[in-house]
Amino acid sequence: MSQVTIRSTITTALATWAASKNLPIARENVAFTKPASFGTFLELNIIPADTFTATVDGTRKRYLGEVIINIWAGHNTGTGAVEALADEIATLFPV
């Protein structure tokens, strides 16, 4: 596995789910236009950390980092819908 594979796997899983909800995703370093009606959208950031070798012989590596998914919603929409989306997103990436 590599950082590229990890990024691709996470992005694909989130994009597939978001498409089923008709939610656009703002991705790092990719042009994005916010919904005109201040609709809900996601913002995905993947921040890799140092990779370290878990064994002396270097055969196993552990990839660390952070996945940050911001959920943006329009003004005066409350938190209930956003929290429900957050719960659904959490199920996509079980620990």
Helices and strands as residue ranges (DSSP letters): H 3-21, E 25-27, E 41-48, E 52-53, E 61-62, E 65-72, H 80-92
